[in-house]
């Protein structure tokens, strides 16, 4: 079965692995995009993945290099 493009709150909770309050915090404080039609809220899977990509972190140390945090 193909994955649906639009997710409800429960589907998004499972997709992100967080609880509903975290999703509300992401919407309010971090700009998580959503669609609201009347009282129905949906999350576009592509928009959520693009939003997540903004927070991607990359380790800046070359593989195998050890960095000391002690001076």
Secondary structure as UniProt FT lines:
FT   STRAND          6..7
FT   HELIX           9..16
FT   HELIX           20..30
FT   STRAND          35..37
FT   TURN            38..39
FT   STRAND          40..44
FT   HELIX           45..53
FT   TURN            54..55
FT   TURN            63..64
//
